[in-house]
Amino acid sequence: MKLCVIILNYRRGHLTIDCLRTLRGEIEGFADRCAICIDNASDDGSADAIEAAIRENQWEGWLRFVRSPVNRGFAGGNNLGFQSVGAENYLLLNSDTRMLPGSIGQLLDGLDRHPNVGAIGPRLQSPQGEAQISCFRYRTPITELLDAAGTGPLDRLFSKYLVPMGIFDQPMEPQWLSFACIMIRRAVIDQIGLMDEDYFMYFEDIDYSREIRRAGWRILHVPDARVVHLRGGTSSVKAAIKARRRVPKYYYESRSRYFAKFYGGMVGLWMTNFMWLVGRTIALCREVVGNKTPGACELEARDNWTNWIRPLRAPQPQKGGEL
């Protein structure tokens, strides 16, 4: 197989089915392309709905459906896809995406033309065609200060540390791309291994991108390839952050793991949290003086210290959760 597309489902049957409908024209009829849909132990009947849609639409020729007995999270679910189908390349695709005609071919062509590129991604856009930021810098302790402060002057002063990189009309090489849609070579997986399953969800995309680049591969953004992204359709975390509600524990477990793994273990996490507190103090002063809406999520100052003694511990079993 030249390509295997991996789609994860967890309690999002309607989104997954709609995604598969747009994927059909990009896979069916190509002898060297296939897709696998993995259900992460959904308990809402969505797995049954997907299986019924596969039968009704006769998608069996190009699509394989797998039920995972447990919710393995984002990394674990995609790893199951890597292990289930042998292919030269894999396209990780969120269930809240809609594939536009020709995009897969453009991404494959990009890998063929650039043998030293290990991962490649398209421009993500809204259903109305509005471009979404798809290219990012690594999250660092400094970015935690800037995010917590939320002030324009600081952002302009330290602009080279801001995580979002903007919209680009020409191919470019970011530090990492959104994993809502990203194509990865099998050679990369063979070299650096599977994704780190000790992230249940969030931060595993930055982690894996760092490993890709550390192994000497490039990461390429190709804006001419475009994919619709409904943004947040598979996740309650983004909705909670936007509404400043409390974010699920697994997000903070992943956050602690990431900063400890790449910035000095337990001390690295403490330093990161200190930087966040500095930024939060700046924001709090502005909120008091300017009567502004609080910029932090509920209990965020406390939850940042999740696993503060053992930040690299494996995630705890999830009840509900996401993918």
N, C-alpha and C positions, 0 to 999 in steps of 0.2 A: 504494500500500500504506500502510495505517495503521501497520503494525508488521512488522518483520523481526527474528526471533530468530537470534542468531549463537552457534553452539556450536563450540568448537575441540576437535580430537582430536589427541593425540600419544601413541601406544602405550597408549591406554586404551580400546580398543574396547568392552569389556564395560560400562564405566561410561557411555560415550557412548550406547550402544544403550539402556541402561536409562533414561538421561536422556530420550532421544527418545520412549520409550514413554510417559512421564508428560507429555511436551509435546504429544502428539498431540491429546488432548481440548481443549487450549487453542488449537490452531491450525486443525485440520481442521474444516471447516464454516463458518469465518469467511472470507468472500471478501476481506477487507482485511488478512489476516494470513498470513505465510509464515515459513519458517525456512530457514537455510542452515547446513550443517555443513561445516567446513573441516578437512581433514586436513593437519597441518603436517609432511608428508614422513615419516610413520611408516615404519619399516622392519621392523615385526614382524608384518605381515599384518593389522593392525587395520583399515586402510582397506578392504581386501577384505571383511572381516567386516561392516563397516558397510554397504557397498554391497549385500551379500547380504541383510542385514536389511531394507534399504529395499525391495528387490524382493519379498522374502517377505511383508512386511507391507503392501505396496502404499502406501508413504508418498510416492510420487513426486508426488502431487497437491499436497502442501503443503510438501515438503522438497526442497531442492536440495543436492547433494553436490559439493564442489570439492576437488580434490587440489592442494595447493601443491607445486611442484617442490622447494622448500627449506623448512627449518624457520625461519619468520620470527618466532618468539617470540610472546608474548602480544599486544603492540601491533601487530606486523605482521600477524598472523593476523586480528585483529579489523578492522584497516584494510582487508584484502582483502574482508571481509564488507561493510563500509561501501561499498566501491567496486563490489561485484558486484550489489547489489540496491538499487534506489531505494525509500526508505520515509520516512514522516514521523518515525518513531521506531525506535530499535534497542534490543533487549534483549540485553545480553551475559550469557551463561549458561555457567558452568563445567560440564564434563561430569560432575563429582561432585555435581551438584545434582539434586533431584527436585522438579518443579513440582507444587504443590498446586492443586486446582481453584479457579478464580476469581481467582488472584493476578495474572495478567496483566491481567485486566479492572480490578482495583483500581488497578494502577499506571497504566494508561492513563487511568482516570478522574481520578487525581491530577494528571496532566499537563494534562488538559482543564480542570480546576477552578483550576489555578494556572499561568497562562500565563508567569509569570516564573521558573518552576522549569525548570532545564535538564536536571537528572538526578534520578532518583527510584529508591529501592530499598526492598526489603521487609525484614522481620525474617527472619534466617536461624535455622534450628533444627536440632537433631539428629533422627535418625529417631524417637527416643522423644518428641519434642516439647519438649526442653529448649532454651530460647532461647540463641542465641549472640550475642556482641557483634558488631554490624554497623556501629556508628558510631564514628568515630575523629577525633582531632586530628592535625594535621600532625606529622610527625617533624621534630625540630629538634636542634641540638647539645645542648640541655639534656636532651632525651629520651634521647639516647645515654648521657649520664652516669647518668641514673636507671636505664635498662635494665641498664647494666653493673654498677651498684652493687647493685641488687636488694635494697634495704633498705626496710622498712616506714616508718620515721621519715622518710626522705627523700621517699618517695612521698607521704606525707601532707602534708609541708611544701610540696611542689611539685606538688600534685594537679592543678592547672590545666594542667600540661604533660604529664600522662600521655597516651599515645596512645589506649588504649582508653577509651571514654566511658561504658560501662555498657549496661544494658538499659532500654529505654523503652517504655512502654505507650501513649503519645500521640505523634502526629506531631511531629518536631523537625528542626532543621537542623544537621547536623554539618559539620565541615570537609571530611570525605570519607567515602564509604561503601565497603564491601567490593565489589569488582568481580566477586565470584563470581556476583552477580546485580544488574545495574543497568540501568536504562532511560535512554537518552540521546536528546534531541531531535536531529533532523537539522539544525535551525536552529543548534544549538550547534556541530555539526561544521562547518557552512558558515562560521561566524564565526571559530572558533579553529583550524580545521584538524584533520587527523588526529592520532592518538596518536603520540607520539615513538617512532619505531622504533629509536632508539639505546639504548633499554632493551630488552634481550632478554627479561627476565622479572623482575618485582618492581620496585616504586617507580613504575612507569608509571601506576598507578592514582592515587597521591597527586599525581603531576605533573599528570595530566589534570584532576583535581579542582581543583587550584590554578588552572589555566588557565580552567576553567569559571567559578569564582567571581571571578577577576580580570576576566573579560569582563562581569561584572554579573549573571550568572545565579545562582539559588539552587539548593541541593542539599537534597532532602527525603527523610527517612526515614519510611516508612508502615508501622508495626508490624502493622496489621491484615492486610496482605498478607504471606503467609508462604511460605517456600521451604525445603525440606530441603537441608541442606548436609552432605555426608559429611566435610568438613574434612580437607584434605590428600590427598584421593584422586588429585589430578592432579600432586602435587608431592612430590619427595623432599627439598626444602629444609626444610620444616617438620619432617619426621621426623629430619633430621640435627640441626636446632637442638634438638629435644627430647632427643635422645640425646647432645648435645654433641659430635657428630662434625664433621669438617671440612665446610664448606658449599661448594658449587660456585662456581667463579670468577665465573660470570655474575652471581651475586647481589651480589658485591662490586663488580663493574663498574657495576652499576645503582646501588648505594649511593653510590659515588664520584660518579657523574654527578648524582644527585639533590642531594647536599649542595653540590657545586660550582655547580650551576645556580641554586640558590635562596639560597645563603648566602655568595656572594662568591668564586666560582671556586676556584682551587687553595688559596688561603689559607683559604677557608671549609671545605674538606675537612680541612685541617690542624687548624683550630680544633676541628672536630667530633671528630677523632681524639684530640686532646688531652683533650677533655671525656670521651670514652670511657675514656681511660687513667686519669683521675682516678676515675671510677666503678669501674673494674676494680681500682684500688689499694684502694679501700674494701672491695670484695668480697673481695679476696685476704686482707686483714687478718682479716676475719670468718671466712674459710675456715680460716686457720691457727689462730686462737684457738679457734674452735668446732668444728674438725674437720668442716667442712661439705663437701658435694660441690661441685667446681668449677662455677662458673656460666657460664664462657665456653666457646665452641666451640673445638675443636682448631685451633690456629694462627690464631685470630681476631685477635689483636693484630697479627700480620703481614699477614694478608689484608685488614684494614681499609685498608691503604696501597696496595691495587691501583690502578693508574693515578694514583699520587699526583702525578706531574709533569703528566700530560695527562688529568685526570679526565673531560673531556668528549669524549674520543675515542670513535669508534664501537665497538660490541662486537666482539670477535674471533669468527671462525667457530666454531660450537658442534659438538662431537661428542656425539651423544646429547642430553642435556639434557631440557628439559621441553617445554611447549606450543610 
